Structure formats: C-alpha cells, structure tokens
Amino acid sequence: MNQNLHQKVILLTGGADGIGWECARAYSNAGAIVCIADRNPIAAQKLSELANPYIFIQCDVSQEAEVKAAIDMVIAQYNRLDAIHNNAAIASPSKTLDQTSDSEWDSLMNINLKSILFTTRHGLQHLKTSKGSILSTSSLVGSIGQENHAAYVATKGAVNALTKAMALDYAPFQVRVNAVSPAAINTPTLQAWGNEQPNKAVLEQYLNQLQPLGNMPDGDVIADACVFLLSNAARFITGTILPVSGGAELGYRTII
C-alpha cells in the first residue's frame, strides 16, 4: 500500500462527497490521519471505508468560530497539523454577474474564499511547526473562464492568485502552498447541476468531449494528484496551480 502520507495529520474541508470524499479515501490509504470538516454529516458506514484513524467534525467553513474550533479539536486529539486541504466550495448560482444577488455573491465568497482565510489564520502556526503544506481545490475555469458563472469563476481565479501570494509569504517557514485545478469531474455536485440544465443529454456529451484524454473521470484522478502535492515527493513544489484536466485547456480541437 502507498504510504506517501504516513501519519500526516490532514484537515480536509468539504470532504463529505465528490472530490473531497475521494481525497479522504486516498489520504487514508496513503497512511494519513484524515480530519474531515464538512457542514454535511457522513454516515458511519461510509466513514468505515477509511483505512486509518480519522475524525469527522461538523463545520460550516464560512464561520470563523467553527473553523477555529475544528482546528483546536484536531490539535487536541493529535497534537499536530501537517496539511490543510481547502476543498469546500459551492458553484451556484448559474448566472451572469448582473443577475447575481448580494446574498449569492456573499455565499460564494464566504465559502469558497473566506474559508481559506480562516483555515490559514488558525492553522498556519501549526503548519510552521510541522513544515507542512496548504492545498486548495481550484478549477480550470479560474484560468479560462466559464459562461454564466461569473461569481464562481471570480472565486476560483482568486484561489489561484492567493495560492501564489501565500506560497511566497510562507516559503521562509518551509510551508508549501499549491492548488489543484480540475476540469469536468463526475461528482454528485456536477450531476445535480447537470440535472438542472435544459439540455441535459447535450451537456453530458459536451462534458465528455471536453477533455482530450477521454470522458469525465471520477474524483479519484484529482485525489491521486492531491496525495502527490501533500507528500514529501512534492517537497520542492510551491505556488503551483496543477491542472488535472485531461488536457481540456490545451486548445482548439476538431470534434466529430
């Protein structure tokens, strides 16, 4: 069994399903102690799939007090923190900027971005001690844009910019900061979004053709890249936005 993350204590936000859950499983299989923070509960039977010790903390990452309490709980139980994976995010609403309400804008900014402020504010000192790392789940749309999702795209562009700025700020402490950038991944969130679209079958075909390497993969392809970025194998990598996109960003193609 791959033990690239042996005994590393990882705080993973938004780990209840989708890419986050695949990361939780991959981290556990790689030897890590996974501390999942999510506002949605996870069934005990599902959690039993994790191979190593873990804790689940119900936490709304947009609320600073809850994030602080989650990190305090991790430290109280394991007395260390080796990595933070900022994965929690929402993608709604599917709207242009002028149609986006204040409350929709605030929800996106608070969950997708302010949560990174909170995990860093309360976790950085522990990461300095362990010479650990910070990882965020970005999106290819943060680099290339996406129609009808302006506020969401803005948050992912900001994640990319934050990753580079934070990498510079924390390099003197040997704390690495990176992000992973998926394209179309077959997750419950994407499926729910697809069900809301008027041309579901056409959309699914489009998403399957988006990536030159093939149809939409499951979240395990992202999890494998995340294991690498949090492992000692990536010890000299920081400030990187790693596309795990099947080549979706590479250029025009003829699709027949």
N, C-alpha and C positions, 0 to 999 in steps of 0.2 A: 504494500500500500504506500502511495505517495505521502511522505511525512514532511513536506516542504514548510509547513507551518507548525511544526511540533511545539506544543504547549504555548503557542502565542495566544494571547487573550485579545479577541477582536470584538469591538462594538459594531454591530451591523444594524443600521436603521432601515425600516421598511422591509423587514425580512420575512413577512408572513406568506408572501406568494410571489409568483413571477420570477424575475431575475434575482430578487432578494433571497427567496427561498432556495433557488438553485445555488446561490453563493453560500448560504448557510450550510447546505449539504456538502458542498465542495470543500469549504473551510474545515468542517468537521472531519471529513475523510482525509484531509491533509494534516490532521493532527492538532488543529486549533481548538481552543475553548471559545465557543461562539456565544455571544451575548446579544440576543435579538431584541431590539426595541421597536415596537410597532403599536399603532393605536388599535389594530385589529387583533383579537385573540387567535391563538393557534391551537388546534385540537391536540390533546395529549398523545393520541395515536400517531399523528403526523410528526410531532416532536420526537417520538421514539425512533424515527429514522436516523436521527443524528448519532454518529458513532462515538463521540467523545463528550465529556461534560459540557453542559450548556446552561444558560438561564434565559428565560423569556421575561421581558419587562414591558408591561403595557404603558405606552408612552406616546403622547402627541408631540412630535418634534417641533411644532410651531410654538410650543410653550416652554419658555426658558426654565422655569422651575421643574418641569417634568424631565427635561434633558439633564439638568444638574443632578436630579435625584437618581436618574438611571445610571449616570457615570459614578456617582457616590456608591450605588449598590454594587457595581462591578468592582470597584476598588475595595469595598468592604469584604467582598467574597473572595477575590483573587489577589488583592494587594498589588496589582499591576495592570497596565493597559498598553498593549503593543501596537494596536492599529484601530483606526476608526474608518468605517466604510459608510459614507453618506449616500445611501441608496434611496431613501424615502423621497417620493415625488408624486405629484399629480400632473395630469396633462389637460384636464378640462379647464376652460371651455374651448370648443372648436369654433373660434370667432376671429374676425379681424379686430384690430386694436380699437377702432372707434366704436365697435359694438360691445366691447368688454366692460363690464361694470366695475365699480370700485371694489366691491366685495370679492369678485372673481379675481381681479388683479392682486388684491391683498392676500388671498388664499394661496395663489401660485407663488408669490414672492416669499411668503412666510414659510411654507412647507418646503419649497424647492431650494430656497436660498438662505433665509434667516436661520434655518435649522443648522446650516453649516457654520454660521457664526456661533451658535450656541454650543455645538459639539466641540468646536475649536476652543472657544473661551474656557470651557470647563474641562476639556480633556488634554489641552496642549502640555500642561506642566507634567502630566503623567507620561506623555509621549516623549518629552525631553529626557526623562529619566530612563526610559527603555530604548531611546534612539529608535523610535517607532516610525509609523507612517500613516498618512491620511490618503484615502482613496474616495473619489466621488464618481457616481454614475451620471455621466453627461448624456449626450445624444448627438448623432450626426447632424441633426437639424440646428444645433448650436453653431455649426460652422457653415452650413449651406442654406439654412432657412427652410421653412415649411409653410405652405399656403394655409391660410385660415386658422393659424395657431400662434398669432404674434406674441402674446404674453408668455406662453410656454417657451417659445423659441428664445425670447429675451432671457428667461431664467437659465436656459442651458448655455447660451452664449456667455452669460455671467459666470456660470460654473467653470467654463474653460478659462476665462480671464482670472478668476480667483485662484484656480489651480496654479497658474504660472506665478502670480504675485506671492502666494503663500509659499510656493517652493523656494523662492528667493529669500523670503523673510525667515524661513525656518531651517534653511540649509546650514547655517552656522551651528545649529543644535543637532545636526545629523538626523533631522526629521524630514523624511521624503514626502512629497505631495504629488499625486498623479490622478488622472481621471481615465475612465474607460468610456468609449463612445460607440454605442450600438446603433444599428440602423433599424430594420424591421425584425423584431423578435416575437415569436409566437408565445404570448403570455396571456393570462386571463384579462389583464387590463386592455391589451390590444384587441382581444376578441370582443370584449364588451363595447369598445369604441367602434369596432367594425360593424357590430350589430345595429348601431345607431345610425349608420350611414345609409343613404338612399339606394346606392348601387353596390350592395354587399359583395356579390359574386365578382363584379368587375374590379372592385377594390382588392379583393383577395388575390385575384390573378395579377394585378399590378404589383402588389407587395411581394408576391413570389418571384416576379421577374426583376425586381429592383436590384437584387444582389447577384453579380456575375457568377459567384460560386454556387448559386442554387437557391432553392426555396427557402422561405423563412425558417430559420433554425429555432430550436428551443433555447431557453435561457442558459443551458449548461455551457454553451460556447462562450458566453460572457463570463460565467463563473470561472472557467479554466484560465482566462486571461487575468482575472482578478486575483486568483491564487498566485500566479506568477508575480504580479505587481506588488503584492504584500509579502512575498517571500524574500529570502536573502539572495536569491538568484537575480533579483532586480535591485540589488543594493546600491548601484551607481546610476540609477534612473530616477530622475525627479523632474517635475514640470512638464510631464508628457501627457498629451491627450491621445490615448491609444485607440485608433479605430478598430472595432471588431465588427466589421460591416459587410464582409463578403465582397468588398470592392465596390460598394454602392456609390462611392464618391469619385470614382476614377474617371468618368467622362461619358460622352455620348456613346450609345450602342444601337445597333440595328436589332430590334426585337420583332420577330415574325410569329 
